[in-house]
Amino acid sequence: MNNLLFTIITFYEFKEIKDKVQFQKKLKDFCKFNKIRGTIIIANEGINGTICGYDKSIKKLLLFLKSQKFNNIKPRFSYFKYMPFNRLKIRKKNEIVTFRSKFSKPEVCSGKRINVKDWNKVVDDKKTLLIDVRNNFEIELGSFNGATNPRTKSFTEFKYYVDKKLKNSKKKKIAIFCTGGIRCEKASSYMISKGFNDVSQLEGGILKYLEKTSIKKSRWKGECFVFDSRVSVKNELKEGTYDLCHACRHPVSKDEKKSSKFKNGISCPKCYGKISNKKIKNLKERNKQILISKRKGIYNPYIKQTTSNF
C-alpha cells in the first residue's frame, strides 16, 4: 500500500442493532482515536458508511466492526492523495438509506446478485431492462451503456417510478445498479414485494465494477459521482474531472467552469442568480478565510490535507 495515499472504504450491512446509542459512542470514540473521518449512519436495520483514514487505521476499524458482530459489510476500497472529508459524522437515523416503504425488507429478500465479472453480459443482453437506481444529477455524469434513467430527484421517488412506469414490466428480466449496492438492496426488495419475477443487482455497485474492470473491457461511460470531496471517479477508480459548487452542492464539469456564471466557491451555471445576497456574502468570507489560512500555514477544514500533514 502506498503510504502517500489515504484509504477510503464504503460499506453497509443489514443487521439489527439493539442499542444504537451505545454502539454510536463506541464507534465515535474508536474513529476519533484513529483519526478516521467520513459519515456513518446507524439505524435499527444496520449500518452504512463511507470513511477514510490511514490504511492501518482502516484495517483496525474493520477488525473493530467484526468484533461487534458485523461479519458481512463487504467493503469497497479506493485510494486518494487528499483526505476527502472535513470531519467525522456518526448519525442515528430511521433507515441506513432513506426509502420510506414498509414493502422494502432487504434483510428478508432482495434481488439476485451479479458479480462484476459477469456484469458485462447483463449490460449487453438486449432482453434485459437495465435501470440506474441513482438520482438524476448522478446519472448526468455517467452510466452504463443503454441504461434507463428514472429521472428521480431522490431515492425515495424510485418506488413511485416502479409503481407508475414499470407496472407492465413485472415479467421482464430486470437488472439494477447504484453506486455501492445499498440502494439496490432496498429497491430490489421493494420490486420483489410488488410482484416482479426476475430482478438482479450489481454486487458491490458501480464502485466495485470500476475497481475490478479494465478501461478496455468497461461498459461504463463518463464518470461516477461519489459523496465526498473527490466528487467523481472514472474507470479503474481514477480521479474524476468534476468539482463541487459550494453554493448548490452540484457537480461542476470542466465546460461549466468556463462559463461566465461560474464563480469559484460562489456559484455555477446551475445556481447563478438563485443565491441570496446573504449566502453570497458568507461564501466570499469563507473563501477569504481559506486564503488567509493558506498564507499563514494554519489549519482550515477546506484546505486539502495529504498523509504528510494530516
N, C-alpha and C positions, 0 to 999 in steps of 0.2 A: 504494500500500500504506500502511495506517495505521501510523505509527511507534510507536503506543502498544500494538500487538498483536505477540505472538510468532507466528512461522510454524512450524507443525507439519507434518511430512510422514511418511507411511507409504509404504514401498516394498519391493519384492523383485525378484529376478531369479534364475532358474535358470541358472547358468553355472559351469563348472568353475573352481575356484580352486586352483592348484597349490601355492602357498606361502602357507598361511594365516597363519603366524607373522609373516612379513614384511609381509603386507597388513594384518594386525591392528595392527602397530606404526605403519605409515604412517597408517592411518585414525584411530587413537587420538591421535597427535600432531596431526593436522590438526584434529580436533574440539575438542581441548583448547585449541589456539591460537585457534580461532574461537568459543570459548565455546558450543559445541553440547552439549546433554545429551540423554539418552534411551538406548535399547537397540538395539544392532545385533548380529545373530547371523551368524557366518561359518561356513560348512561347505564341504566339497568340492563340494557341489552348487550353491552360490551364496550369496546374501546376502539378509537380511531385517531391516528396521529400522523403528522409529518414533522420530523425533528432533525436537528443537525448538531454535530459536535466533532471533537477529535475522534479518530477511528477507535481508539482504545476505550473512549467513553461510551460510544455506541455499542460496542461489544459488551461492556458491563451492563448497559441498560437491557440488552436482550436477555442476559442471564438473570437480571432482576425480574423482568416480566415472566420469565419461565418459573422463577421461584414463587411468583404469585399465581401460578397455575394457568398462565396464558401460553399454551403449547402449540397454537396454530395461527400465529399472526402473519406468517409468510411475508417478511419484509422485502420491499423493493429498494435496491441500493442505487445511489448515484453520487457523484463527487463534484465539488465546486471549489474554486480558489478563494472565494469570499464567503463569509458567514451570511447566509441568505435570510436570517431572521434577526429582528431588532431585540426581541425579548422572548421569555418563556410564558406561555399561556396554557394552563390546565383547567378546563372548564367542565362543570357538570351540566348536562342537558337531558332533555327527554329522549332524544334519539342520537346515535352517533353520526348519522347523516339524516337530515330532516326530510321526511317524505309525507308524514301525516296520513297514514292509512292503516286501518285495522286489518286490511286484507294482505298486507305485506309482512310475512313472518319468515325471514331468511334462515333463522335458526331451526325452522321446521322443514322448509323446502325452498330450493332456488334452482336456477337453470343448470343445464349440463355444462361443465367446464371444458373449454377447448384450450389445449396447450398452445403456447406461442408458435411452436414448430409446425403445428397443423393449421394455424390461423389463415395462412395464405390460401389454402384450399377453400376455406369458408368464404373469403373475400371474392375469390374467382368464380364461385358457384352461382350462376345466374338464377337458379331456382330458390336461393336463399335471400330473404329480405333482411338486409343488413342495416341496423339502426344505431346511430350515435346517440347515446343517452345523455350526453353533456348539454350544457346551456348554449344558446345560440352564439354568444360572444366568444366562447371557447372554440366552437366549430369553425368560426370565421378564420381562425389562424391555421387550421389544418384538420384533415380527417383521412379515413381510408377511402380508397378508390370506390366509387359507386355507393357510398353510404348515404342513408336518408337522414336529413336534418329535421327533427321535430319542431324546431324553432321555438323552443321554450326559453323563458327568461329565468326560471328557477327550476330546480329538480322536482319540487312539489307539483309542478304543472305537468310532469310526464304522465301521471295517471290519467289526466284528462285527455291527453293525446292518445293514450291507449284506448280509452273508452269511446272516443269520438272518431278517431281516424283509423284505428285498427280493428274495429268491431267486426269487420267482414274478413279478417285475416287470421282467424283463430286456428285454421287447419294448415296454415302455411308454415314453412320452415323459417324460423326467425333467429337471427344472431345479433346480440347486442354487445356494446363495449363502452367503456368510460376510462377515466384517467388511471385509476389504480385498482378498480374492480368492485369497490364497495357500493357504488350507486347501482351497478348491475345486479348485485345481490338482492337489493330491495325491489328493483324494477322487475326482475325475472320472477321473483316470488309473487309479486302482485299479478303479473300476467298469467302465471300458472293458476292462481286462485280464481282468475276470471275466465278460465277455460281454454287457454292457449295450449295446444298439444305438444309443440316442439320448439322449446326455447333454449338456446345455448348462449354462453357468455365467454368473453376472452379472459382466461385465467391470468390474474396479475395485472390486467389492464394494459393500456397503451404504453405505460412506462416500462413494463416488463418486455413488451414486444420490441420497443425501440432499443432497449438494452441488449436483447438477445439476437436481433435480426440485423444483418449487414445492410448497408445502403443499397447494394446491388440487388438484394432479394426483397427489399422492403416494398410493401404496397401502401405505405404511408406517404401522404403528400402534404407539404407545409410543415408547420411547427405545432407543438403541443403546449398549451397553457398549463403552467404549474402555479400553485398558490404560495409563492414565496418570491423573494427579490430577483430570482433568475428570470421570472416572468414566462419564459418559454424555453423548451429544449427541442432539438432536432433529432433526426435519425442517429442511432448509436449514442443517444443522450448527449450529443454535442451542444455547446452553449447556443441558445437561440439569439435572434436579432431584435426582439421586441423589448421596449421599455414600458414602464407603467406610468400613466398620468397620475400625478399626485393629487389632482383635483377630483377626478371622477373615478379613479382606480381601474380604468380600462387599459388594455394593452395598446401600445402605440407602435406602428410599423415605421420602417425607415422612410417610406414615402410620406407618411403623415407628419414625420418630423421636419420635412422640407416645407410644410405648409406655413403660411403667414399666421395661421391660427394656433400654431404650436408655440408655446412659451415654456421653456424648460422649467419644470417644477411648479407651473402655474395653470396651464391649460393645454388642450389638444383640440383637433378638429371636431371631436365628438361632444365636447362640453363648452367650447368657446362661446361666449355671450350668454351662458346659462349660469355662471357662477356669481354669487353675491359679492358685493364690494368687501364685506367683512371677511369672507373666506379668502379672497384675493390678497387682502392685507395680511392675513395670517400666513398664507403661503409664502409671500415675499419675505416676511420676518423669519420664517423657517430657513429659507434659502440664505438669508443674511447670516444667521447663526451657524449654518453649516460652513460657510466661507470663513467666518471668524475662527471656528474650531480647527479647520484645516490649517489656517495660517499660524495659529498658536500651538498646534500639535496636541490638542486636547480631545478627549472622547466626546463623540456625538453619535447617537444611535443611527443616524442616517449617513454616516461615513462608513464605507466598506472596510471590513476587517479581514485580514488574512490570518493564517495559522500562527504567524510570527508575532502579530500584535494583538491577538485575541486574549 
